[in-house]
Amino acid sequence: PWQTLSARPVFENPWIRVREDLVLRPDGKPGIYGVVEFKNRAVGVLPVEADGSIWLVGQHRYPLNQYSWEIPEGGAPPYEMLEQSALRELKEETGLTCGKLELISTSHLSNSVCDEIAFVYRASDLTPGPSEPEGCERIEVRRFSWDEAWRMLRRAEITDSMSVIAILHEAVRRCGGIV
């Protein structure tokens, strides 16, 4: 339905590339389309304790200029296995390691403007340890009861897309849904 006539790079840094395409729209009229291409895949991990509580990390998010509670998440370089990236992010941000890691969702995070793809995992059989946050991260790590986390999601206190996906998957699982 869309026809690309030309593509021109506009911006690039170590994490993203931005291009502007001259296109023919589905109605046949000419137009432009800006596309953000991500150099890494996104990974997120929902750490779930045996008692049903979950771990979240809180941090200030620069683009939104607000504090955000979310699951541990980060980038998976193309040369790294997704599971390795998920385990690395879990350890870096929370200090936790896990005995079981399962993929629960694959999602395009904002497919109208970018190609970012996210892989969301559920971690269980958790073991605590020291966290190793990156220099750009000032992270608060906190264990939440399931009821508290669910209330936060319903009150729009958790808005990060991978976190919303993870918590909704967990809610379905707890209701006996097919997982």
TISELO-655351 format. One record per residue (C-alpha): residue number from 1; x, z, y. Coordinates in nm, 2 decimals, decimal comma. Each point is the difference from the previous one (the first is absolute). Layout:
REM residues N
@n->NUM; X->X; Z->Z; Y->Y
...
This chain:
REM residues 179
@n->1; X->0,00; Z->0,00; Y->0,00
@n->2; X->0,29; Z->0,06; Y->0,24
@n->3; X->0,27; Z->-0,27; Y->0,05
@n->4; X->0,34; Z->0,10; Y->0,13
@n->5; X->0,14; Z->-0,26; Y->0,24
@n->6; X->0,32; Z->0,18; Y->0,09
@n->7; X->0,15; Z->0,35; Y->-0,02
@n->8; X->0,24; Z->0,16; Y->0,25
@n->9; X->0,19; Z->0,33; Y->-0,03
@n->10; X->-0,07; Z->0,23; Y->0,29
@n->11; X->0,17; Z->0,33; Y->-0,09
@n->12; X->0,19; Z->0,16; Y->-0,28
@n->13; X->0,15; Z->0,34; Y->-0,07
@n->14; X->0,12; Z->0,17; Y->-0,33
@n->15; X->-0,37; Z->0,07; Y->-0,10
@n->16; X->-0,22; Z->-0,28; Y->0,12
@n->17; X->-0,01; Z->-0,36; Y->0,11
@n->18; X->-0,26; Z->-0,14; Y->0,24
@n->19; X->-0,09; Z->-0,36; Y->0,02
@n->20; X->-0,25; Z->-0,21; Y->0,19
@n->21; X->-0,16; Z->-0,29; Y->-0,18
@n->22; X->-0,18; Z->-0,30; Y->0,15
@n->23; X->-0,30; Z->-0,05; Y->-0,22
@n->24; X->-0,31; Z->-0,20; Y->-0,05
@n->25; X->-0,28; Z->0,25; Y->-0,05
@n->26; X->-0,27; Z->-0,03; Y->-0,27
@n->27; X->-0,23; Z->-0,16; Y->0,26
@n->28; X->0,27; Z->-0,27; Y->0,06
@n->29; X->0,10; Z->0,12; Y->0,35
@n->30; X->0,36; Z->0,08; Y->0,09
@n->31; X->0,11; Z->0,35; Y->0,04
@n->32; X->0,29; Z->0,25; Y->-0,03
@n->33; X->0,04; Z->0,28; Y->-0,26
@n->34; X->0,25; Z->0,29; Y->0,03
@n->35; X->0,13; Z->0,13; Y->-0,33
@n->36; X->0,21; Z->0,31; Y->-0,07
@n->37; X->0,21; Z->-0,03; Y->-0,31
@n->38; X->0,13; Z->0,32; Y->-0,16
@n->39; X->0,34; Z->0,00; Y->-0,16
@n->40; X->-0,09; Z->0,30; Y->-0,23
@n->41; X->-0,30; Z->0,08; Y->-0,20
@n->42; X->-0,18; Z->0,32; Y->0,08
@n->43; X->-0,01; Z->0,28; Y->-0,26
@n->44; X->-0,20; Z->0,33; Y->0,02
@n->45; X->-0,03; Z->0,29; Y->-0,24
@n->46; X->-0,28; Z->0,25; Y->-0,04
@n->47; X->0,16; Z->0,32; Y->-0,15
@n->48; X->-0,26; Z->0,19; Y->-0,20
@n->49; X->0,06; Z->0,35; Y->-0,13
@n->50; X->-0,15; Z->0,13; Y->-0,33
@n->51; X->-0,25; Z->0,21; Y->0,19
@n->52; X->-0,13; Z->-0,31; Y->0,18
@n->53; X->0,17; Z->0,07; Y->0,34
@n->54; X->0,19; Z->-0,28; Y->0,16
@n->55; X->0,31; Z->-0,03; Y->0,22
@n->56; X->-0,01; Z->-0,18; Y->0,34
@n->57; X->0,25; Z->-0,05; Y->0,27
@n->58; X->-0,06; Z->0,03; Y->0,37
@n->59; X->0,19; Z->-0,19; Y->0,26
@n->60; X->-0,03; Z->-0,16; Y->0,34
@n->61; X->-0,07; Z->-0,37; Y->-0,02
@n->62; X->0,16; Z->-0,18; Y->0,29
@n->63; X->-0,23; Z->-0,31; Y->0,01
@n->64; X->-0,31; Z->0,22; Y->0,02
@n->65; X->0,16; Z->0,28; Y->0,21
@n->66; X->-0,17; Z->0,26; Y->-0,22
@n->67; X->0,06; Z->0,23; Y->-0,29
@n->68; X->-0,10; Z->-0,13; Y->-0,35
@n->69; X->-0,05; Z->0,17; Y->-0,33
@n->70; X->0,07; Z->-0,24; Y->-0,28
@n->71; X->0,14; Z->-0,04; Y->-0,35
@n->72; X->0,38; Z->-0,05; Y->-0,03
@n->73; X->0,07; Z->-0,37; Y->0,06
@n->74; X->0,26; Z->-0,25; Y->0,11
@n->75; X->0,16; Z->-0,33; Y->-0,07
@n->76; X->0,10; Z->-0,16; Y->-0,33
@n->77; X->0,28; Z->-0,25; Y->0,06
@n->78; X->-0,03; Z->-0,32; Y->-0,21
@n->79; X->0,30; Z->0,09; Y->-0,21
@n->80; X->-0,15; Z->0,34; Y->-0,11
@n->81; X->-0,26; Z->0,06; Y->-0,27
@n->82; X->-0,32; Z->0,12; Y->0,15
@n->83; X->0,00; Z->0,32; Y->-0,22
@n->84; X->0,35; Z->0,08; Y->0,12
@n->85; X->-0,11; Z->-0,03; Y->0,36
@n->86; X->-0,31; Z->0,22; Y->-0,06
@n->87; X->0,21; Z->0,27; Y->-0,16
@n->88; X->0,26; Z->-0,02; Y->0,28
@n->89; X->-0,26; Z->0,04; Y->0,27
@n->90; X->-0,16; Z->0,29; Y->-0,19
@n->91; X->0,33; Z->0,18; Y->-0,02
@n->92; X->0,12; Z->-0,09; Y->0,35
@n->93; X->-0,32; Z->0,12; Y->0,17
@n->94; X->-0,11; Z->0,29; Y->-0,21
@n->95; X->0,28; Z->0,10; Y->-0,23
@n->96; X->-0,23; Z->-0,05; Y->-0,29
@n->97; X->0,09; Z->-0,18; Y->-0,33
@n->98; X->-0,26; Z->-0,09; Y->-0,25
@n->99; X->-0,04; Z->-0,03; Y->-0,38
@n->100; X->-0,28; Z->-0,27; Y->0,03
@n->101; X->-0,04; Z->-0,28; Y->0,25
@n->102; X->-0,28; Z->-0,25; Y->-0,02
@n->103; X->-0,10; Z->-0,30; Y->0,21
@n->104; X->-0,35; Z->0,05; Y->0,13
@n->105; X->-0,04; Z->-0,27; Y->0,27
@n->106; X->0,14; Z->-0,32; Y->0,14
@n->107; X->-0,12; Z->-0,09; Y->0,34
@n->108; X->0,05; Z->-0,23; Y->0,30
@n->109; X->0,01; Z->0,24; Y->0,30
@n->110; X->-0,10; Z->-0,23; Y->0,28
@n->111; X->-0,04; Z->-0,35; Y->-0,14
@n->112; X->-0,13; Z->-0,16; Y->0,32
@n->113; X->0,34; Z->0,03; Y->0,18
@n->114; X->0,26; Z->0,09; Y->-0,26
@n->115; X->0,12; Z->-0,05; Y->-0,36
@n->116; X->0,07; Z->0,37; Y->-0,07
@n->117; X->-0,08; Z->0,10; Y->-0,35
@n->118; X->-0,03; Z->0,36; Y->-0,11
@n->119; X->0,04; Z->0,16; Y->-0,34
@n->120; X->-0,15; Z->0,35; Y->-0,03
@n->121; X->0,10; Z->0,24; Y->-0,28
@n->122; X->-0,13; Z->0,33; Y->-0,13
@n->123; X->0,27; Z->0,25; Y->-0,10
@n->124; X->-0,06; Z->0,30; Y->-0,22
@n->125; X->0,20; Z->0,25; Y->-0,20
@n->126; X->0,18; Z->0,09; Y->0,32
@n->127; X->0,32; Z->0,20; Y->0,04
@n->128; X->0,11; Z->0,13; Y->0,34
@n->129; X->0,34; Z->-0,05; Y->0,16
@n->130; X->0,16; Z->-0,06; Y->0,34
@n->131; X->-0,13; Z->-0,29; Y->0,21
@n->132; X->0,24; Z->-0,26; Y->0,15
@n->133; X->-0,18; Z->-0,15; Y->0,30
@n->134; X->0,15; Z->-0,29; Y->0,19
@n->135; X->0,14; Z->0,07; Y->0,35
@n->136; X->-0,30; Z->-0,16; Y->0,17
@n->137; X->-0,24; Z->0,23; Y->-0,19
@n->138; X->-0,12; Z->0,34; Y->0,11
@n->139; X->-0,23; Z->0,08; Y->-0,29
@n->140; X->-0,22; Z->0,30; Y->-0,07
@n->141; X->-0,07; Z->0,03; Y->-0,37
@n->142; X->-0,31; Z->0,19; Y->-0,10
@n->143; X->-0,21; Z->0,06; Y->-0,32
@n->144; X->-0,37; Z->-0,04; Y->0,06
@n->145; X->-0,29; Z->0,11; Y->-0,23
@n->146; X->-0,20; Z->-0,30; Y->-0,11
@n->147; X->-0,30; Z->0,12; Y->0,20
@n->148; X->0,20; Z->0,03; Y->0,32
@n->149; X->0,15; Z->-0,34; Y->-0,04
@n->150; X->-0,34; Z->-0,16; Y->-0,08
@n->151; X->-0,15; Z->0,17; Y->0,31
@n->152; X->0,30; Z->-0,14; Y->0,21
@n->153; X->-0,07; Z->-0,35; Y->-0,12
@n->154; X->-0,37; Z->0,03; Y->0,07
@n->155; X->0,07; Z->0,13; Y->0,35
@n->156; X->0,23; Z->-0,29; Y->0,07
@n->157; X->0,30; Z->0,23; Y->0,02
@n->158; X->0,17; Z->-0,22; Y->-0,26
@n->159; X->-0,01; Z->-0,36; Y->0,11
@n->160; X->0,32; Z->-0,16; Y->-0,14
@n->161; X->-0,13; Z->-0,28; Y->-0,23
@n->162; X->0,22; Z->0,07; Y->-0,30
@n->163; X->-0,10; Z->0,37; Y->0,02
@n->164; X->-0,37; Z->-0,08; Y->0,02
@n->165; X->0,04; Z->-0,24; Y->-0,30
@n->166; X->0,18; Z->0,27; Y->-0,20
@n->167; X->-0,24; Z->0,27; Y->0,07
@n->168; X->-0,31; Z->-0,21; Y->-0,07
@n->169; X->0,16; Z->-0,11; Y->-0,33
@n->170; X->0,05; Z->0,37; Y->-0,08
@n->171; X->-0,36; Z->0,08; Y->0,09
@n->172; X->-0,13; Z->-0,27; Y->-0,24
@n->173; X->0,23; Z->0,14; Y->-0,27
@n->174; X->-0,13; Z->0,35; Y->0,05
@n->175; X->-0,36; Z->-0,12; Y->-0,02
@n->176; X->0,07; Z->-0,14; Y->-0,34
@n->177; X->0,02; Z->-0,36; Y->0,13
@n->178; X->0,19; Z->-0,27; Y->-0,18
@n->179; X->0,37; Z->0,01; Y->0,09
